[in-house]
């Protein structure tokens, strides 16, 4: 759910920054500025991907914990009926 909000936000920020670079670049092109911008975008994209992977890993762990807790509850419930 967080990613469904985060990705459009990142896309909007990317478009805003790209438009501001293009509008401020009236001197025929400054490749250093564009390169620096693309490097920043790549760094931030790597952080987003790392965060996404961490969310997936934590969700897997949460499910494993839920399953283990349910197994313990079943085991406790079956031993009480004996």
N, CA, C and O atoms as a CHARMM CRD file, in Angstrom:
* protein
*
  328
    1    1 UNK  N      0.81900  -1.18300   0.00000 PROA 1      0.00000
    2    1 UNK  CA     0.00000   0.00000   0.00000 PROA 1      0.00000
    3    1 UNK  C      0.86900   1.25500   0.00000 PROA 1      0.00000
    4    1 UNK  O      0.55400   2.23400  -0.67600 PROA 1      0.00000
    5    2 UNK  N      1.95200   1.22100   0.75400 PROA 2      0.00000
    6    2 UNK  CA     2.84200   2.37600   0.80100 PROA 2      0.00000
    7    2 UNK  C      3.43500   2.63900  -0.57600 PROA 2      0.00000
    8    2 UNK  O      3.55000   3.79000  -0.99700 PROA 2      0.00000
    9    3 UNK  N      3.80900   1.58000  -1.27200 PROA 3      0.00000
   10    3 UNK  CA     4.41000   1.75100  -2.59700 PROA 3      0.00000
   11    3 UNK  C      3.42700   2.34900  -3.59000 PROA 3      0.00000
   12    3 UNK  O      3.83100   3.08400  -4.49100 PROA 3      0.00000
   13    4 UNK  N      2.14500   2.04700  -3.44000 PROA 4      0.00000
   14    4 UNK  CA     1.16000   2.60300  -4.37000 PROA 4      0.00000
   15    4 UNK  C      1.05700   4.11800  -4.23000 PROA 4      0.00000
   16    4 UNK  O      0.63500   4.79700  -5.16500 PROA 4      0.00000
   17    5 UNK  N      1.43300   4.64800  -3.08500 PROA 5      0.00000
   18    5 UNK  CA     1.46100   6.09600  -2.88300 PROA 5      0.00000
   19    5 UNK  C      2.83200   6.65200  -3.22800 PROA 5      0.00000
   20    5 UNK  O      2.94700   7.73400  -3.80400 PROA 5      0.00000
   21    6 UNK  N      3.86300   5.90700  -2.87500 PROA 6      0.00000
   22    6 UNK  CA     5.23200   6.38700  -3.03300 PROA 6      0.00000
   23    6 UNK  C      5.65400   6.48800  -4.49800 PROA 6      0.00000
   24    6 UNK  O      6.29600   7.46600  -4.88100 PROA 6      0.00000
   25    7 UNK  N      5.31300   5.52100  -5.30700 PROA 7      0.00000
   26    7 UNK  CA     5.76600   5.50600  -6.70200 PROA 7      0.00000
   27    7 UNK  C      5.21300   6.69200  -7.49600 PROA 7      0.00000
   28    7 UNK  O      5.98800   7.35100  -8.19000 PROA 7      0.00000
   29    8 UNK  N      3.90800   6.99900  -7.43100 PROA 8      0.00000
   30    8 UNK  CA     3.44000   8.19700  -8.15000 PROA 8      0.00000
   31    8 UNK  C      4.09600   9.48100  -7.64200 PROA 8      0.00000
   32    8 UNK  O      4.35500  10.39700  -8.42300 PROA 8      0.00000
   33    9 UNK  N      4.36100   9.54900  -6.34300 PROA 9      0.00000
   34    9 UNK  CA     5.03100  10.72400  -5.78800 PROA 9      0.00000
   35    9 UNK  C      6.42700  10.86900  -6.38300 PROA 9      0.00000
   36    9 UNK  O      6.82600  11.96700  -6.77000 PROA 9      0.00000
   37   10 UNK  N      7.16200   9.77900  -6.45600 PROA 10     0.00000
   38   10 UNK  CA     8.51700   9.81500  -7.02300 PROA 10     0.00000
   39   10 UNK  C      8.45900  10.20400  -8.49500 PROA 10     0.00000
   40   10 UNK  O      9.29300  10.97400  -8.97100 PROA 10     0.00000
   41   11 UNK  N      7.48000   9.67700  -9.20900 PROA 11     0.00000
   42   11 UNK  CA     7.33800  10.02700 -10.62000 PROA 11     0.00000
   43   11 UNK  C      7.07100  11.52100 -10.78700 PROA 11     0.00000
   44   11 UNK  O      7.64200  12.15800 -11.67300 PROA 11     0.00000
   45   12 UNK  N      6.21700  12.07600  -9.95100 PROA 12     0.00000
   46   12 UNK  CA     5.92100  13.50500 -10.03200 PROA 12     0.00000
   47   12 UNK  C      7.15600  14.34000  -9.70900 PROA 12     0.00000
   48   12 UNK  O      7.41000  15.34900 -10.36500 PROA 12     0.00000
   49   13 UNK  N      7.92200  13.92800  -8.70500 PROA 13     0.00000
   50   13 UNK  CA     9.14200  14.65200  -8.34300 PROA 13     0.00000
   51   13 UNK  C     10.15100  14.59100  -9.48900 PROA 13     0.00000
   52   13 UNK  O     10.81800  15.58100  -9.78900 PROA 13     0.00000
   53   14 UNK  N     10.25800  13.42800 -10.12500 PROA 14     0.00000
   54   14 UNK  CA    11.16800  13.26700 -11.25600 PROA 14     0.00000
   55   14 UNK  C     10.77200  14.21200 -12.38800 PROA 14     0.00000
   56   14 UNK  O     11.62100  14.90800 -12.94400 PROA 14     0.00000
   57   15 UNK  N      9.48500  14.23700 -12.72600 PROA 15     0.00000
   58   15 UNK  CA     9.02200  15.09900 -13.81300 PROA 15     0.00000
   59   15 UNK  C      9.22000  16.57000 -13.48100 PROA 15     0.00000
   60   15 UNK  O      9.61300  17.35300 -14.34700 PROA 15     0.00000
   61   16 UNK  N      8.95200  16.95400 -12.23700 PROA 16     0.00000
   62   16 UNK  CA     9.13700  18.34100 -11.82100 PROA 16     0.00000
   63   16 UNK  C     10.60000  18.74600 -11.94500 PROA 16     0.00000
   64   16 UNK  O     10.91400  19.80800 -12.48100 PROA 16     0.00000
   65   17 UNK  N     11.49400  17.89300 -11.44600 PROA 17     0.00000
   66   17 UNK  CA    12.93000  18.19900 -11.50000 PROA 17     0.00000
   67   17 UNK  C     13.40700  18.23200 -12.95200 PROA 17     0.00000
   68   17 UNK  O     14.18500  19.11100 -13.32300 PROA 17     0.00000
   69   18 UNK  N     12.95400  17.29500 -13.77200 PROA 18     0.00000
   70   18 UNK  CA    13.36400  17.26600 -15.17700 PROA 18     0.00000
   71   18 UNK  C     12.89600  18.52500 -15.90300 PROA 18     0.00000
   72   18 UNK  O     13.64500  19.10100 -16.69200 PROA 18     0.00000
   73   19 UNK  N     11.66800  18.95100 -15.64100 PROA 19     0.00000
   74   19 UNK  CA    11.15600  20.16800 -16.28100 PROA 19     0.00000
   75   19 UNK  C     11.95200  21.38900 -15.84800 PROA 19     0.00000
   76   19 UNK  O     12.23800  22.26500 -16.66500 PROA 19     0.00000
   77   20 UNK  N     12.31200  21.45500 -14.57200 PROA 20     0.00000
   78   20 UNK  CA    13.07200  22.61500 -14.09800 PROA 20     0.00000
   79   20 UNK  C     14.46800  22.64300 -14.70900 PROA 20     0.00000
   80   20 UNK  O     15.00100  23.72100 -14.97100 PROA 20     0.00000
   81   21 UNK  N     15.06600  21.48300 -14.94000 PROA 21     0.00000
   82   21 UNK  CA    16.38500  21.44000 -15.58700 PROA 21     0.00000
   83   21 UNK  C     16.27300  21.91100 -17.02800 PROA 21     0.00000
   84   21 UNK  O     17.09200  22.70400 -17.49300 PROA 21     0.00000
   85   22 UNK  N     15.25900  21.42300 -17.73700 PROA 22     0.00000
   86   22 UNK  CA    15.08600  21.80300 -19.13700 PROA 22     0.00000
   87   22 UNK  C     14.79700  23.29600 -19.25200 PROA 22     0.00000
   88   22 UNK  O     15.33900  23.96200 -20.13400 PROA 22     0.00000
   89   23 UNK  N     13.95700  23.82700 -18.38200 PROA 23     0.00000
   90   23 UNK  CA    13.60200  25.24600 -18.44600 PROA 23     0.00000
   91   23 UNK  C     14.77800  26.14500 -18.08700 PROA 23     0.00000
   92   23 UNK  O     14.91500  27.23100 -18.64900 PROA 23     0.00000
   93   24 UNK  N     15.62700  25.70900 -17.16000 PROA 24     0.00000
   94   24 UNK  CA    16.75800  26.54600 -16.75300 PROA 24     0.00000
   95   24 UNK  C     17.95800  26.38500 -17.67400 PROA 24     0.00000
   96   24 UNK  O     18.97100  27.06100 -17.49400 PROA 24     0.00000
   97   25 UNK  N     17.85600  25.51400 -18.63900 PROA 25     0.00000
   98   25 UNK  CA    18.98900  25.19600 -19.50900 PROA 25     0.00000
   99   25 UNK  C     18.82900  25.88400 -20.85900 PROA 25     0.00000
  100   25 UNK  O     18.61900  25.22600 -21.87700 PROA 25     0.00000
  101   26 UNK  N     18.93000  27.22400 -20.86300 PROA 26     0.00000
  102   26 UNK  CA    18.77100  27.99000 -22.09600 PROA 26     0.00000
  103   26 UNK  C     20.10000  28.24800 -22.80600 PROA 26     0.00000
  104   26 UNK  O     20.11500  28.88200 -23.86100 PROA 26     0.00000
  105   27 UNK  N     21.20000  27.77800 -22.25800 PROA 27     0.00000
  106   27 UNK  CA    22.52000  28.05700 -22.82900 PROA 27     0.00000
  107   27 UNK  C     22.98400  26.99100 -23.81800 PROA 27     0.00000
  108   27 UNK  O     24.17400  26.92500 -24.12400 PROA 27     0.00000
  109   28 UNK  N     22.10500  26.18300 -24.30900 PROA 28     0.00000
  110   28 UNK  CA    22.50000  25.17800 -25.28400 PROA 28     0.00000
  111   28 UNK  C     22.84400  23.83900 -24.66500 PROA 28     0.00000
  112   28 UNK  O     23.23800  22.92100 -25.38500 PROA 28     0.00000
  113   29 UNK  N     22.71300  23.69700 -23.38400 PROA 29     0.00000
  114   29 UNK  CA    22.91500  22.40300 -22.74400 PROA 29     0.00000
  115   29 UNK  C     24.05600  22.40500 -21.75000 PROA 29     0.00000
  116   29 UNK  O     25.16000  22.86000 -22.05100 PROA 29     0.00000
  117   30 UNK  N     23.78500  21.90000 -20.58000 PROA 30     0.00000
  118   30 UNK  CA    24.80700  21.70100 -19.56600 PROA 30     0.00000
  119   30 UNK  C     24.78900  20.22900 -19.19200 PROA 30     0.00000
  120   30 UNK  O     24.02700  19.82400 -18.31400 PROA 30     0.00000
  121   31 UNK  N     25.61100  19.42900 -19.84000 PROA 31     0.00000
  122   31 UNK  CA    25.57800  17.98700 -19.58500 PROA 31     0.00000
  123   31 UNK  C     25.90500  17.62500 -18.13400 PROA 31     0.00000
  124   31 UNK  O     25.42600  16.61100 -17.62600 PROA 31     0.00000
  125   32 UNK  N     26.72000  18.44900 -17.46500 PROA 32     0.00000
  126   32 UNK  CA    27.06600  18.14800 -16.07700 PROA 32     0.00000
  127   32 UNK  C     25.83400  18.19300 -15.18200 PROA 32     0.00000
  128   32 UNK  O     25.67000  17.36400 -14.28700 PROA 32     0.00000
  129   33 UNK  N     24.97200  19.17400 -15.43800 PROA 33     0.00000
  130   33 UNK  CA    23.75500  19.32100 -14.64000 PROA 33     0.00000
  131   33 UNK  C     22.82200  18.13200 -14.85500 PROA 33     0.00000
  132   33 UNK  O     22.26600  17.58400 -13.90400 PROA 33     0.00000
  133   34 UNK  N     22.66100  17.74900 -16.10100 PROA 34     0.00000
  134   34 UNK  CA    21.80000  16.60900 -16.42000 PROA 34     0.00000
  135   34 UNK  C     22.38200  15.33200 -15.83500 PROA 34     0.00000
  136   34 UNK  O     21.64900  14.51500 -15.27700 PROA 34     0.00000
  137   35 UNK  N     23.68600  15.15300 -15.95500 PROA 35     0.00000
  138   35 UNK  CA    24.33600  13.95800 -15.41800 PROA 35     0.00000
  139   35 UNK  C     24.18000  13.89400 -13.90000 PROA 35     0.00000
  140   35 UNK  O     23.88500  12.83300 -13.35100 PROA 35     0.00000
  141   36 UNK  N     24.37300  15.01100 -13.23000 PROA 36     0.00000
  142   36 UNK  CA    24.22900  15.04900 -11.77100 PROA 36     0.00000
  143   36 UNK  C     22.78700  14.70900 -11.37400 PROA 36     0.00000
  144   36 UNK  O     22.55500  13.97300 -10.41500 PROA 36     0.00000
  145   37 UNK  N     21.83400  15.25000 -12.11600 PROA 37     0.00000
  146   37 UNK  CA    20.43100  14.95200 -11.84100 PROA 37     0.00000
  147   37 UNK  C     20.14600  13.46400 -12.00400 PROA 37     0.00000
  148   37 UNK  O     19.48700  12.85800 -11.15900 PROA 37     0.00000
  149   38 UNK  N     20.63900  12.87800 -13.08400 PROA 38     0.00000
  150   38 UNK  CA    20.40600  11.45100 -13.32200 PROA 38     0.00000
  151   38 UNK  C     21.07600  10.59300 -12.25700 PROA 38     0.00000
  152   38 UNK  O     20.54100   9.55000 -11.87800 PROA 38     0.00000
  153   39 UNK  N     22.23600  11.01500 -11.77000 PROA 39     0.00000
  154   39 UNK  CA    22.90000  10.28200 -10.69600 PROA 39     0.00000
  155   39 UNK  C     22.06500  10.32300  -9.41800 PROA 39     0.00000
  156   39 UNK  O     21.93400   9.31800  -8.72000 PROA 39     0.00000
  157   40 UNK  N     21.50500  11.48600  -9.12200 PROA 40     0.00000
  158   40 UNK  CA    20.64800  11.61000  -7.94100 PROA 40     0.00000
  159   40 UNK  C     19.41400  10.72400  -8.06900 PROA 40     0.00000
  160   40 UNK  O     19.00500  10.06900  -7.11100 PROA 40     0.00000
  161   41 UNK  N     18.83000  10.71200  -9.25400 PROA 41     0.00000
  162   41 UNK  CA    17.65100   9.87800  -9.48400 PROA 41     0.00000
  163   41 UNK  C     18.00800   8.41000  -9.30000 PROA 41     0.00000
  164   41 UNK  O     17.25600   7.66000  -8.67700 PROA 41     0.00000
  165   42 UNK  N     19.14300   8.00000  -9.83500 PROA 42     0.00000
  166   42 UNK  CA    19.55900   6.60400  -9.70900 PROA 42     0.00000
  167   42 UNK  C     19.79600   6.22700  -8.25000 PROA 42     0.00000
  168   42 UNK  O     19.39700   5.14500  -7.81900 PROA 42     0.00000
  169   43 UNK  N     20.43500   7.10100  -7.49100 PROA 43     0.00000
  170   43 UNK  CA    20.67900   6.82400  -6.07300 PROA 43     0.00000
  171   43 UNK  C     19.36400   6.67700  -5.31200 PROA 43     0.00000
  172   43 UNK  O     19.20400   5.77000  -4.49600 PROA 43     0.00000
  173   44 UNK  N     18.43600   7.57300  -5.58700 PROA 44     0.00000
  174   44 UNK  CA    17.14800   7.50700  -4.89800 PROA 44     0.00000
  175   44 UNK  C     16.35200   6.28000  -5.32600 PROA 44     0.00000
  176   44 UNK  O     15.64700   5.68000  -4.51500 PROA 44     0.00000
  177   45 UNK  N     16.46300   5.91000  -6.59100 PROA 45     0.00000
  178   45 UNK  CA    15.77100   4.71400  -7.07100 PROA 45     0.00000
  179   45 UNK  C     16.32700   3.46700  -6.39300 PROA 45     0.00000
  180   45 UNK  O     15.57200   2.55600  -6.05400 PROA 45     0.00000
  181   46 UNK  N     17.64200   3.42200  -6.19400 PROA 46     0.00000
  182   46 UNK  CA    18.25200   2.29000  -5.49300 PROA 46     0.00000
  183   46 UNK  C     17.74500   2.20600  -4.05800 PROA 46     0.00000
  184   46 UNK  O     17.50400   1.11200  -3.54900 PROA 46     0.00000
  185   47 UNK  N     17.58400   3.34900  -3.40700 PROA 47     0.00000
  186   47 UNK  CA    17.05100   3.36200  -2.04200 PROA 47     0.00000
  187   47 UNK  C     15.61300   2.85000  -2.01800 PROA 47     0.00000
  188   47 UNK  O     15.23100   2.09600  -1.12400 PROA 47     0.00000
  189   48 UNK  N     14.82500   3.26200  -3.00000 PROA 48     0.00000
  190   48 UNK  CA    13.43200   2.80700  -3.06800 PROA 48     0.00000
  191   48 UNK  C     13.38100   1.29800  -3.27900 PROA 48     0.00000
  192   48 UNK  O     12.59000   0.60800  -2.63600 PROA 48     0.00000
  193   49 UNK  N     14.21500   0.78500  -4.17300 PROA 49     0.00000
  194   49 UNK  CA    14.23300  -0.65700  -4.41800 PROA 49     0.00000
  195   49 UNK  C     14.69000  -1.42600  -3.18300 PROA 49     0.00000
  196   49 UNK  O     14.15500  -2.49400  -2.88300 PROA 49     0.00000
  197   50 UNK  N     15.67000  -0.89300  -2.46900 PROA 50     0.00000
  198   50 UNK  CA    16.13400  -1.54200  -1.24000 PROA 50     0.00000
  199   50 UNK  C     15.02300  -1.54200  -0.19100 PROA 50     0.00000
  200   50 UNK  O     14.81400  -2.54000   0.50000 PROA 50     0.00000
  201   51 UNK  N     14.31300  -0.42300  -0.07500 PROA 51     0.00000
  202   51 UNK  CA    13.19400  -0.34800   0.87000 PROA 51     0.00000
  203   51 UNK  C     12.08800  -1.32400   0.48500 PROA 51     0.00000
  204   51 UNK  O     11.49000  -1.96700   1.34800 PROA 51     0.00000
  205   52 UNK  N     11.82400  -1.43000  -0.80400 PROA 52     0.00000
  206   52 UNK  CA    10.79100  -2.35600  -1.27700 PROA 52     0.00000
  207   52 UNK  C     11.16800  -3.79000  -0.92700 PROA 52     0.00000
  208   52 UNK  O     10.32200  -4.56700  -0.48400 PROA 52     0.00000
  209   53 UNK  N     12.43300  -4.14200  -1.12300 PROA 53     0.00000
  210   53 UNK  CA    12.88200  -5.49200  -0.78800 PROA 53     0.00000
  211   53 UNK  C     12.77800  -5.73900   0.70900 PROA 53     0.00000
  212   53 UNK  O     12.41100  -6.83300   1.13800 PROA 53     0.00000
  213   54 UNK  N     13.09800  -4.73100   1.49900 PROA 54     0.00000
  214   54 UNK  CA    12.98800  -4.87400   2.94800 PROA 54     0.00000
  215   54 UNK  C     11.53100  -5.08800   3.35500 PROA 54     0.00000
  216   54 UNK  O     11.24900  -5.88200   4.25300 PROA 54     0.00000
  217   55 UNK  N     10.61300  -4.39100   2.70400 PROA 55     0.00000
  218   55 UNK  CA     9.18800  -4.58200   2.98900 PROA 55     0.00000
  219   55 UNK  C      8.77800  -6.01400   2.67400 PROA 55     0.00000
  220   55 UNK  O      8.05800  -6.64100   3.45100 PROA 55     0.00000
  221   56 UNK  N      9.23100  -6.53400   1.54200 PROA 56     0.00000
  222   56 UNK  CA     8.90800  -7.91300   1.15800 PROA 56     0.00000
  223   56 UNK  C      9.47600  -8.88800   2.18100 PROA 56     0.00000
  224   56 UNK  O      8.78200  -9.80700   2.61600 PROA 56     0.00000
  225   57 UNK  N     10.73500  -8.69300   2.56800 PROA 57     0.00000
  226   57 UNK  CA    11.37200  -9.58100   3.54200 PROA 57     0.00000
  227   57 UNK  C     10.64500  -9.55000   4.88700 PROA 57     0.00000
  228   57 UNK  O     10.42200 -10.59300   5.50200 PROA 57     0.00000
  229   58 UNK  N     10.28000  -8.35500   5.33600 PROA 58     0.00000
  230   58 UNK  CA     9.56700  -8.23600   6.61000 PROA 58     0.00000
  231   58 UNK  C      8.17600  -8.85600   6.53300 PROA 58     0.00000
  232   58 UNK  O      7.69700  -9.41300   7.52100 PROA 58     0.00000
  233   59 UNK  N      7.52600  -8.76800   5.38600 PROA 59     0.00000
  234   59 UNK  CA     6.21100  -9.37900   5.22200 PROA 59     0.00000
  235   59 UNK  C      6.31700 -10.89700   5.28600 PROA 59     0.00000
  236   59 UNK  O      5.46700 -11.56000   5.88100 PROA 59     0.00000
  237   60 UNK  N      7.36000 -11.44400   4.67600 PROA 60     0.00000
  238   60 UNK  CA     7.58400 -12.89400   4.74500 PROA 60     0.00000
  239   60 UNK  C      7.79400 -13.31900   6.19100 PROA 60     0.00000
  240   60 UNK  O      7.21600 -14.30800   6.64200 PROA 60     0.00000
  241   61 UNK  N      8.61800 -12.57400   6.91400 PROA 61     0.00000
  242   61 UNK  CA     8.88200 -12.88800   8.31900 PROA 61     0.00000
  243   61 UNK  C      7.60200 -12.77700   9.14500 PROA 61     0.00000
  244   61 UNK  O      7.35700 -13.60900  10.01800 PROA 61     0.00000
  245   62 UNK  N      6.78900 -11.76200   8.87900 PROA 62     0.00000
  246   62 UNK  CA     5.52100 -11.59700   9.59700 PROA 62     0.00000
  247   62 UNK  C      4.60800 -12.79600   9.36900 PROA 62     0.00000
  248   62 UNK  O      3.97500 -13.28900  10.30300 PROA 62     0.00000
  249   63 UNK  N      4.54200 -13.26100   8.12800 PROA 63     0.00000
  250   63 UNK  CA     3.70900 -14.42700   7.82600 PROA 63     0.00000
  251   63 UNK  C      4.23400 -15.67700   8.51500 PROA 63     0.00000
  252   63 UNK  O      3.45300 -16.48700   9.01500 PROA 63     0.00000
  253   64 UNK  N      5.56100 -15.83800   8.54500 PROA 64     0.00000
  254   64 UNK  CA     6.14000 -16.99200   9.23600 PROA 64     0.00000
  255   64 UNK  C      5.80800 -16.94900  10.72300 PROA 64     0.00000
  256   64 UNK  O      5.46900 -17.97100  11.31900 PROA 64     0.00000
  257   65 UNK  N      5.90700 -15.77100  11.31700 PROA 65     0.00000
  258   65 UNK  CA     5.57000 -15.62800  12.73700 PROA 65     0.00000
  259   65 UNK  C      4.09400 -15.91900  12.99200 PROA 65     0.00000
  260   65 UNK  O      3.74200 -16.56000  13.98100 PROA 65     0.00000
  261   66 UNK  N      3.24100 -15.44500  12.09600 PROA 66     0.00000
  262   66 UNK  CA     1.80600 -15.70000  12.23500 PROA 66     0.00000
  263   66 UNK  C      1.50700 -17.19200  12.16200 PROA 66     0.00000
  264   66 UNK  O      0.71500 -17.71300  12.94800 PROA 66     0.00000
  265   67 UNK  N      2.15000 -17.88300  11.20600 PROA 67     0.00000
  266   67 UNK  CA     1.94900 -19.32300  11.06200 PROA 67     0.00000
  267   67 UNK  C      2.45800 -20.07500  12.28500 PROA 67     0.00000
  268   67 UNK  O      1.80600 -21.00800  12.75400 PROA 67     0.00000
  269   68 UNK  N      3.61200 -19.68000  12.80300 PROA 68     0.00000
  270   68 UNK  CA     4.16800 -20.33700  13.98700 PROA 68     0.00000
  271   68 UNK  C      3.26700 -20.11400  15.19900 PROA 68     0.00000
  272   68 UNK  O      3.03900 -21.03800  15.98000 PROA 68     0.00000
  273   69 UNK  N      2.76000 -18.90800  15.35900 PROA 69     0.00000
  274   69 UNK  CA     1.85900 -18.61800  16.46800 PROA 69     0.00000
  275   69 UNK  C      0.58900 -19.45400  16.36000 PROA 69     0.00000
  276   69 UNK  O      0.10800 -19.98900  17.35900 PROA 69     0.00000
  277   70 UNK  N      0.05700 -19.56500  15.17300 PROA 70     0.00000
  278   70 UNK  CA    -1.15600 -20.36800  14.96200 PROA 70     0.00000
  279   70 UNK  C     -0.88600 -21.83800  15.27300 PROA 70     0.00000
  280   70 UNK  O     -1.72700 -22.50000  15.88000 PROA 70     0.00000
  281   71 UNK  N      0.26600 -22.35500  14.87100 PROA 71     0.00000
  282   71 UNK  CA     0.62100 -23.74200  15.18500 PROA 71     0.00000
  283   71 UNK  C      0.71800 -23.95200  16.69200 PROA 71     0.00000
  284   71 UNK  O      0.26000 -24.97100  17.20800 PROA 71     0.00000
  285   72 UNK  N      1.30800 -22.99800  17.39400 PROA 72     0.00000
  286   72 UNK  CA     1.40600 -23.10300  18.85500 PROA 72     0.00000
  287   72 UNK  C      0.02700 -23.06500  19.50100 PROA 72     0.00000
  288   72 UNK  O     -0.23700 -23.79700  20.45500 PROA 72     0.00000
  289   73 UNK  N     -0.85300 -22.21000  18.97900 PROA 73     0.00000
  290   73 UNK  CA    -2.20900 -22.14300  19.52600 PROA 73     0.00000
  291   73 UNK  C     -2.95000 -23.45100  19.29900 PROA 73     0.00000
  292   73 UNK  O     -3.66900 -23.91600  20.18400 PROA 73     0.00000
  293   74 UNK  N     -2.78800 -24.04400  18.13800 PROA 74     0.00000
  294   74 UNK  CA    -3.42900 -25.33600  17.84800 PROA 74     0.00000
  295   74 UNK  C     -2.88000 -26.42300  18.76100 PROA 74     0.00000
  296   74 UNK  O     -3.62900 -27.23800  19.30000 PROA 74     0.00000
  297   75 UNK  N     -1.55700 -26.42400  18.92600 PROA 75     0.00000
  298   75 UNK  CA    -0.92300 -27.43400  19.77500 PROA 75     0.00000
  299   75 UNK  C     -1.39900 -27.28900  21.22000 PROA 75     0.00000
  300   75 UNK  O     -1.68800 -28.28800  21.87800 PROA 75     0.00000
  301   76 UNK  N     -1.47900 -26.08700  21.70400 PROA 76     0.00000
  302   76 UNK  CA    -1.95400 -25.83900  23.05900 PROA 76     0.00000
  303   76 UNK  C     -3.41900 -26.23900  23.18700 PROA 76     0.00000
  304   76 UNK  O     -3.81800 -26.82300  24.19500 PROA 76     0.00000
  305   77 UNK  N     -4.21000 -25.93200  22.18500 PROA 77     0.00000
  306   77 UNK  CA    -5.63000 -26.28800  22.20500 PROA 77     0.00000
  307   77 UNK  C     -5.84300 -27.78600  22.17500 PROA 77     0.00000
  308   77 UNK  O     -6.73800 -28.28700  22.85700 PROA 77     0.00000
  309   78 UNK  N     -5.05300 -28.51600  21.41100 PROA 78     0.00000
  310   78 UNK  CA    -5.22400 -29.97100  21.32900 PROA 78     0.00000
  311   78 UNK  C     -4.75200 -30.65200  22.60700 PROA 78     0.00000
  312   78 UNK  O     -5.29100 -31.69600  22.97300 PROA 78     0.00000
  313   79 UNK  N     -3.76700 -30.09500  23.29000 PROA 79     0.00000
  314   79 UNK  CA    -3.29800 -30.71300  24.53300 PROA 79     0.00000
  315   79 UNK  C     -4.28400 -30.46300  25.67000 PROA 79     0.00000
  316   79 UNK  O     -4.33400 -31.25200  26.61300 PROA 79     0.00000
  317   80 UNK  N     -5.06700 -29.39400  25.60800 PROA 80     0.00000
  318   80 UNK  CA    -6.06900 -29.12300  26.63400 PROA 80     0.00000
  319   80 UNK  C     -7.25900 -30.06600  26.51000 PROA 80     0.00000
  320   80 UNK  O     -7.91300 -30.36500  27.51000 PROA 80     0.00000
  321   81 UNK  N     -7.54900 -30.53700  25.30800 PROA 81     0.00000
  322   81 UNK  CA    -8.69100 -31.42600  25.09100 PROA 81     0.00000
  323   81 UNK  C     -8.38900 -32.86000  25.48600 PROA 81     0.00000
  324   81 UNK  O     -9.31300 -33.66800  25.57600 PROA 81     0.00000
  325   82 UNK  N     -7.16400 -33.19900  25.71900 PROA 82     0.00000
  326   82 UNK  CA    -6.77700 -34.58500  26.03800 PROA 82     0.00000
  327   82 UNK  C     -6.97900 -34.89700  27.47100 PROA 82     0.00000
  328   82 UNK  O     -6.70400 -36.01700  27.90400 PROA 82     0.00000
